[in-house]
């Protein structure tokens, strides 16, 4: 495996008090565990003008940077990344939304390697070979076991004063019915617990969310915590589901999910299953707080009755769960088992996460014949010192201004071939304009160019795709009219 590569991670890094703990852990893990030379550029909008990207062997776009639109990466920043000659790696989360726009941006940026949380069974829909034939895909989890929590002193279960603790959130309807579980579990549990003597601390309002030490104090003082799988039951390829949902709710602010579904995405919900384990499960296991989870797969990591108490979604076993909650010895047994077999399992550690990153980089670098630059590390440090007035070799900090401007590139681009591909494979026989909200007007001319390339024979198609994706975006826009004229 290659060693001592110079790796630049572009991220939006803030102190843990304002970000979820998992985000800070995810970013910091690279510097803590990698054998490579890791540099972090926490910047949004434009990249520093004098910053030389070519000094690095690998460029990583972290999931805290959203590449669609220009709020996190300006047009200039995207052009600079597109022209970068080294290996480009990307992490994405919330991959259920505006999938086609992410595809367009990965094409524009020239992403070589994507670490995705989407189950492999859905890759043919989200990242199909005929749309992104050069893209290497590797699976990753949404989060891993926070190492700091393994050293955290925790109370025995019997000494904790809260029986059941939970913080959820209400999520938009356009993500699908699966995400409703995040607040429905708290609402129903609280309703049924009113006639019991259980001490509960359950909330799903945005103002009740907890971060940092406050979150850990509450979790560490609870005998049990509720939880669900991290999931979306809709894949919104174009953003059409979101737009139609928001438009309907503006007119009907008290509408139920069923009403919104009928108006915005009838018959589409639950055609996909993106369910996986949530980072909160790893936090609970590390804090030895017994998990009460809706029945599910949890990425095959958690076993019901051994690592957590399985709560049926119709709450038919609620009384049985309440009986176990009153048995501190049983709760301690389950939480200790989850700690030993899940929290301490190297497979779910941040170290393992970084090892998977390094393995993926080495494999793709060998496949694509990217050669390490071997640039003097001191030159990079000197460059960072010109960007960061308070630069430290461990962590650089630069908080640029957020850009919320819009441009013509914020329009949605979609390949009709991809629409037809999805309609065929998932048996969506409805008119494709209705399914994905495609209208002829916003489908820009370069989509037709892409479709023409896609119709070529495989060897020629690979050559043309390689040529097209390496072309600067500004140049594409200039030559599109000529290509379209030739096509006619």
N, C-alpha and C positions, 0 to 999 in steps of 0.2 A: 504494500500500500504506500502511496505517496506520502511524504512527510514534509513539514516545514513549508507548506504553501502559504502564501499571503492571501488571506481571506477578508474581504470587506463585507460587513453586514449593514445594509441600509434599513433602518427601523425608526419607529416613533417611540422612543424610550422616555418614560417618566418614572418618578419615584413610586414605589409600590402603593403609597397612600391613595393615589389617584387612578391607579390601574389595578385590574384583577391581579392577585398574587401569581397566578399561573403565567400571565404574560411576562412579568419580570423574570420569573424562573426560566422561562423558555429562552429569552434573550441572553440572560447571563450564563446559561449552560454552555454556550459555545466557548466562551473565554475560560470557563472553569475546567472543561474536560477535553477540549480539542488538543491534538498534538500539533496543529497548525498555528500560524501566527494570526490571531483573530483581531480585527479592528472593527469598531462600531461607529457608524456615522448616523447619529440621531438627527434627522433633518427631514422637513417636509417642504413642499414647494420646489424651489430651485435648488440644485446642488451647488455647493460652494464653487465660485467661478474658477478659481485656480487649482481645484482639486483634480489630480491626475488619476483617473480610474485605471489607466493602463499599468499602474504600478502594482496591481493586484492580479493574482492568478485566478481567483474565484470571486464573483460578486453575488451576494445573497440578498434577495428582496424578502424581508420578513413579512409575516402576515399582518403585522401592525401597520404596514403600508398598503393601502388599497390602491391598486393600479388603475382602476376604471375612473374616469373623470380626471380632474386636475387638482383636487383638494390636497393630495399627498405628494404626487409627482407632477410637476409642471410639464408643459409640452417640451420645453428645453431640456429638462431632466430626462424625459423619456427618450429624446433623440440622442442624448449622450450615452444612455444605457444601451440603446439599440446599436450604436456605433462601437461599443466596447467589444474588444476582440477575445476576451477570456471566457471562461465557463460561467454561464448565468444560471443561478439556482433560485427557485421561488417557493415560498410557503404560502398557502391560501387557506383561510377558514371561511365559514359561512358560504360554502360553495354551492348552495342551493339557489342563489340569486344572480340574475343577469349573467347567466353562464356564457352566452354568446359574446357579450362584451369582454369578459375575461379572456375568452379565446382570441378575440381580435387583439387585445393588448399583449397577450403572450406572443402572438405572431409578430406584432410590431417590435416588441422588446427583444425578441429572439431568445426566449427562455429555452434553455437546454434540458433542465431537470426540474421536475415539479414534485414536491412532497405533498401528497393529497390526503385528506381525511375521508374522502368519498370511498365507500366500499368498492372493492375491485370489480364486483359484479355490475357496477354502474359506470365504469370507465368508458364503455363503448357509447354511452350517451353524453357524458360530460366532456370527455377528451378523446373523441374517436380518431382512429388512425388516419382517416381520409381528410380530416380537418387539420390535425397537428401531427403529421407523419414523423417529424424529427424529434418530437418531445418524448423524453424518457420519464416514466412515472414510477414513483416509489410510495408505498403506504406509510402513513405516520398517524400517531394518535393526536387528539386535540390537546392533550397535556400528559404530564408524567408525574411521578411521585415527588413532591417537594422535599428536597434533602434536608432543609432546615427543620422541617417538622419531625424528622426522625430523631432529632436530638432534643426535641421539645419535651419538657417535663409535663406529664399529664396526670390528672386525678384518676384514681380508681373509679369505676362506674358507680359504686355505691355512694361515693362522696359528691357526686354531681347533683345539682339541685333542679335542673330542668330535665323533664322527662323526654320531651320531643322538641327539637329545634329545626327551623327551616327558613330560608330566604329564597323566594323564587321571583319571577317577574312575569308580567303580562306581555305576551309577544304578539306581533301583528298577525292577523288572520291569514295573510297571503303566504305565510310559511307552511300552513297546513294544520290539520287537526292534531297531529302528533305533538306539536309544541304547546298546545293548550294544556297538556298534562302538567307543565311546569307550575301553573298556579292552581289548576283544578285539584291537584293532590292535596294542597294545603287547605283549600276551601272546604273540601269534603271531610278531611281529617278533623279540622277544627269544629265543623258542624256536629260530627258524631261524638267528638270528645267532650262536648258540653255536659253530658250526663255522667261523666266519669270524674275521678279525682286527679286525673293526669295534669301535670304542670307543663303547659305547652307555650312555645314562643314561635309562632308561625306567621309569616307575612309575605305578601307578594307585590306590595306597592313599591314603586320606584324609590320613594323617599325612605323606605325601610331598609334599603340595601346596605350592607356592611362591607368594609374593606380592611386590609392590613391586620393590625393587632386586635382591633375590635371584632373582626370576624373570627379570629382564632380564639379569643376569650369566650365568645358565645358558643362556638363549636366544642371547645374543650370543657365547657361546663354542662354539656348536654349528654344524657345517657344515649339518646338516639337522634338521628337526623333522617329526614325524608329525602327521597331522591327519585329521579327518573332518568331514562336514557337521553342522551343528547341526540336529537333527531329533527328532521324536517320531512314532511310527507308530501311536499310539492317540490319539483325542480322548475324554477321559473327561468326558462331559457332567455327570454327577451326582456323581462321586467314588466311584461304585460299584466300578469296576475297582480303584481303590486300596484300598478297604476289603476287598474279597474277596481281593486279592493278599496284603495284610498279614495277614489272618486265616489264610490257607492257610500262609503262611511261618511263622507262630507255631506251627502244628502240625507243619510239615515244614520245619525250618530249613535243611536241605541240599538242598531241591528245586531242580531245574534250571528254566531258563526254560520249556522245553517242558511240564514238569509243571504249572507255575504257569499257563501259558497255557490248558492244557486244563481247569483247575479254575476259573479266574477270568474269562477272556474268550475262550472258544473260538471260533475262526473270525472274530474281529474284527480281529486285528492286520494292519497294512499295508493297510487300506482307505483310509487317508489318507496324503498325502505333504506333510509340513511342512518338508522339507529346505531349508536356506538356508546362506549363508556364515557362518562363525563369526568373531567378533571376533579370535580367535587368528590367523586367516589374515592379517588386516591388520597385527597386531603382527609376525608373521614377515616379511612383505613390507617393513615399515619397518626391521626389524633386518637385512635382507638375509640371512636364514637360509633356505636352500632348503627348500621344502615338499615332503614326500612324503605325498600325500593319497590316500585311497580314491577310486576313480573316482566322479564325481558331477557335478552341475550347478553348484554353488556360486554360485547366484543369477545365473548368466550372466556373472559378473565375472572368474573365473579360467579360463584356457585351458590344458589339459594339454600338456606338452611345451614350453610357452612360459613359463608362470608357476609351474608345479609339475611334479613327477614323479608320474605317475599309477600308483598301486599297485592291482592287481586284488584284489578282496575274497577271492578264493581263493588269493592269494599265488603265482599261477602265474608271475608275472614277477619274483619276488623276486631271482633271480640277476642278472637284467638291471639291476635297481635297484642292487644291490650294486656292480656294475661301474661305474655312473655315480657312486656315492658316492665311489669311489676317484679320480675325475677332478675335482680341485678346480677346474680351469679351466671345465669344463662346469657345475659347481654355481654358480660365480661368475656365469657367463653367465645362468643361469636366475634367480638371486636378484637380479641387477642389472635384469633385464627386469621382474620383479615390482615392484621398487622404483620404477622409472621409470613404469610403466604402471598400477600399482595404488596404491601408497603415495602417489605424488605426484599422482594423479588428483583434481582438485577435486570430482568427483562423489561421492567416498567420504570426504570431509573432514568434520570436525565443523562447519566453517563452512557447508557445504552442508546438513547436518542441521538447523542452526538456521534456515537460509533456508526449508527445507521446513516447519518449525514456523510461522514467521511468515506464509508464504503460506497455510497451512491456517487459521490464526487469522483472517486478513483475509477469506478467502473465506466462512468460516462466520459470522463476525461480520456481514458484509454480508447474508448469506442470512437470518440470524435476527434481523437488525436490532438487534443489541446496540450500544449507543452508548457510546463512551469516556466515562469519568467526569471525566477531567481534574482529578483531585484533586491538590492541591499536593504535590509530591514531598517537601517538607520535613516535611509532616505525617506522611507514612509513615515517614520516617527517625526522627522523634521517637517514633512508635509502636514501632518496632523497638528503640529504645534503652530503652524501658520493659520490653521482654521479655527482651532480651539484656543482661546486665550487662557483657559484653565485646564489645558490638556494634561491628562495623566495616562501613562501607558496602559493602565488597567481598563479604564472606561473613559471614552471621550464623550463630551456632552455639548450638543449644539441644538438649541430649540428655535428653529426658524419659524417664521410667521405662517399661519395656515392660509391657503388660498382657496377661496370658495367661488372663484369666478367660473363661468361656463364658456364653452367654446363650441364650434361646430363639431368637434370631435366627440362631444358628449352625446351626439345622436347615436341611436342604436343601429348597429350593422348586423345583418344576419345572412347566412348562406341559405338560399332556398333548398339547395341539395341537402343540407343538414336537416331542415324542417321535414323534408320528405323521408329522410333516413329515420328520424325519430318516430314519425307517424307510422312508418311501416313496422318498426321493431317493437314498439310498445302498443301497437294495435289501436292507435288513435285515428279513427277513420273520419273524424270530423274535418271540416275544411281547415287547412293549415293556417289560413289567415285568422280564423277564430281561435284556434288552439294556442298559437303563440303571439297573437296580436301583431302580425306583420301587415303593414300597409305599404303600397309601392312607393309612396313619397319619401319616407326616411331611409329607404334602402339605397345607399349611396352607390355610385358607379363602380367603385373598386370591388364591390361584391360581385358584379358581373365579370370583372377581370378574374377574380378568384375562381368563379364557376367555370370559366373558360379553361383555366389551368387545370381544374379538377377533371375536366373531360379528356385531357390528353392521355396518351399511353403511359403506363407506369414509369419507364425510364425517363421519358421527357418530362412527365409531371414532377418527378423528384427534382430534376434539374431546374425547372421553372420555379417550383416552390422555394428551393434553396436561394435562387437568384432574387425572387420577389421579397422574401422575408429579410434578406440582408440589405435590401435597398433602403436608404433613409426615407422616412415617412413623407417628408416634404417633397422628395423627388417622385414618390409614387403618385402623389396628387397631380403633379405636373404632366406625367406621361400617360395617365389614365385616359384622357380624351383620345389620344393617338391610338392606344391599344383598342379602345372601343370602336374606333373608326375602322381599324384593320379587321376586327371581329365581324363587323357588318359586311 
